[in-house]
Amino acid sequence: MSKVTFKFDGKKYKGKAGESLATALLRNEVLHFTDSAYRDRPRGVIGLGHEEPNALVYVDSGAGEPMIPATVVPVVEGLVARSLSGAGYLPDTRDHSRYDKKYKHVDVVVVGAGIAGLKAALENAKVGKDVVICDEQDRPGGHLVHLGQEVPAELLAVLNLPNVTYLPRTIVNGLYDQGYSVAIERRTDHETSKVSKQKARIRTWHFRAQQTILATGAYQRHLVFANNDLPGIMLSHSAATYVARDGVDVFKSAVVITVDNQGYRDAIRLHNAGVQVNAVVDCRQSASGPAVDAVRAAGIEILFGKTAIDACAKKKKGTVKCVNVGNLDGTESACIDADLVAVSGGWTPTVHLATYIGVKPKWAPELAAFVLPAATKWLSSVGMVAGDFGGDDSPAIFFGPAQTEEQALSAYVDFQRDATLRDVRRAIKAGMQSIEHVKRYTAIGTAHDQGKTSGTITMGLIGAALGKAPDEIGSLTFRSPFVGIPFAALAGRERGQVADPVRRTPIHALHEGAKAPMEDVGQWKRPWYFPNGKEKLHDAVLRECAAVREGVGVMDASTLGKIDIQGPDAAEFLDRIYTNMFSSLKVGASRYGFMCGVDGMVFDDGVTTRLGENHFLMTTTTGGAAKVLDWLEEWLYTEWPDLKVYCTSVTEHISTVAIVGPKSRNLIAKLSPTLDVSNEAFGFMENKYADVAGIPARIARISFSGELAYEINVEAWYGAHIWESVMREGKEFGITPYGTETMHVLRAEKGYVILGQDTDGTQTPMDLGMDWIVSKKKDFIGKRSFTRSDTARAGRHQLVGFMPVDGQVVIPEGAYVINAADAAKPAPVAHTGYVTSSYMSAALGRSFAMGMLANGAARHGEQVAIPFGGKVIMAQVTEPLFFDKENTRRDG
Amino acid sequence: MLNIPCPWCGPRDETEFHYGQEAGVAYPENRDEISDELWAKFVFYRANPKGWHAERWVHSAGCRRWFNVWRNTINHEFGESYKPFEPQPKSPA
């Protein structure tokens, strides 16, 4: 391994390329790594991988990393990192790395390339199955990698089979129903500290597998005794690996505290690497096995029936100086010097992925561990996670010695949350008995490591306190992700402009050219307003509104949803769908309609035109098109399959340019010289076919503003041409483009509702004062609900106008309305309605609003109060119609 | 993400579908005659079982057709899917 230079906490260090940052720092004698998040306790590395709770770092170099354990950060030339105290933070610079996604359907996903995982992969590969093996380490072997041992060649060969994909540095982070899993493959962090231009930094894999096999192994756990968090106290398997495999030679003497034979195995590794092991302290009364024999043969003292009670720190360094060893009840303790205390508290199988889909791990007392139960249809487990510990071991069910109240105060359970035995005791005293409650009371297991080392301990401690087995106090529920990952990895390439599909009308480029700010309407981009130079929204809208009311404006209405409905039963179908009659509509005419759900509540509206006897073009709200199409098809498929009707989405087939205002007739006459534009020949709600600016068009006299208006409908790709022609030919009439905001004000002045703004799915047509749109002659969806007691009752919330007493005040939309008599009372008072639309009107020369008011139709003229932001706005209730009440303007 | 068996297209990702409602809840024929209570049952009351549930889905971003399918609400396992007006297969339970 080549030597590299890296920086940690501002200081330069040498390390070996590819080893972990934790290894490199230990080698450089960085034992006191950071201070804990809540109690400023000095802390060092205790683990080997993602279970590490203490040694969190922020990575500055390359793409950066807000918070990651140093145990999984590969050391590369130029790496810059700094220690964190329990909590990370997001970098404020942009990440220029590339992130990719890959989707793969596969027969078998094996999680973990340890011996068990490789064996499972081989079995499946041999019978011809496509296998993917994901493994978090950079080489196969799992536990063998820690031991520095080679994987048997016949097992290693599986990785080269053509039907096997081996993904190193890949963590399966989520497992979901139906064999769906998501894995994160880190592809560049081990190669460079810079942002890679060629290679995606992280590839997120989405697997759909027939079989998922968990070979995730186990994490070692700690024991709970006073000052068990001192730097220099480590998990024994991690400590032995750092010393024996990586050659970390900063420890002169060690004491091993153990509950199983793993402690003996690690004692031998430490001993063989030259560390003086002063004692193996075993809480059991006896032990046997090859490792025990080896320890004896090496002349290492074994203390049975004893464990660590407390530990002391070196004055200056703060690292461990000695460990206080005594009986399990805390008596007869004495200190043994050691600068490494290696703790083997038993193994905790890595059951997390299975619990994500609701599998409950089961307690195996003979292993002192929660293991995964038998296989389900598509999920199975092998190796340690399945309870195959592969040894003759008999670990004690032991989580820590008896502790005094004072000792318990520094006997840590969850290092990252600084939660102690005392916290667990307090939780139990407060009446908590379930792990789920204690977890929430103490925050144990809620830090980024999700209790990988502390979960089982907590259950064991609660169980011990209540005299129950660990599985009698609940079961561990983990949640994905298994480890922290950058959001960018999940987003992949769907960032910035391509984060969400954007729908643009064919006229969009011209709107951008006019510097119109855009409003998002669903996925559509619609011009919000068209500023004159530096003009702001408020001024632009007043100007645009006035232009439409006095001259002529133009709006891009292409985004309205359009559904082409054809078939011999189309008219009958629409009669059933809409509250009003469409079979009586003449060919070439348009009608505004309401659709209700079966509950009688309005859910979409729009103008539908009869293009032929059996041919209609329905328009829907811009955001409602997909929902309405689903709705139409649902009725055709499930209730009325006898109706011969076909629905097709044609939203994007047609560009619609609306020219609106008293001078629109002059403009359409100029654009379409062959068209008879007289009111007699071309009346309101009629359609004509004629060339407009040389393009065949359907012109509709539809108005959403109360003004004389013409909608020019052309094949989509002529949209920009029509818009340009309108702008050019309209110059002499003062043509003014306007956006959605002006459209909203103009329609509100006429009291036209916008579904979804003025309604929320709890309004009948009658609530909106639109009884006229409800046919008495026919049945339609929702009709039956109009006679339900609640729908038919008097005093429902009804649409009204609100005129602020001070015409310069615009009431905030969404504000609640209260009775005037309650205005002076202290909060809370009951509300009687709410405001749904509110604007400043150029035509009225004042502000106005609409909204829903209890029994509103009968309260016109009444004063109400609108408390908002500490002030009270007084307003008068009016009918929801503010401008041109006689409808004199729509015919010009 | 669910993998939903469309009876026309085969299994596809959930993102292509929209959920409808419980399957097999018929629009009452005699709407004007039935009591408010019976009507309310149709409008508002739906089964919400823990376990197998017959549901109506639409393959919005695929064939755009509605269909029915058994789904286990505990673990999202899917049973047989069936077209409208096909007899409902037995619950996989």
Interface residues (C-beta under 8 A of the other chain):
Chain A: Y176 D177 Q178 Y180 H206 R208 I357 G358 K377 V598 D599 A626 L629 D630 E633 E634 Y637 T638 E639 P641 D779 K783 R784 S785 T787 R788 S789
Chain B: M1 L2 N3 H18 G20 A26 Y27 R31 D32 D36 W39 A40 F42 V43 F44 R56 V58 S60 R64 R65 W66 I74 N75 H76 E77 F78 P84 F85
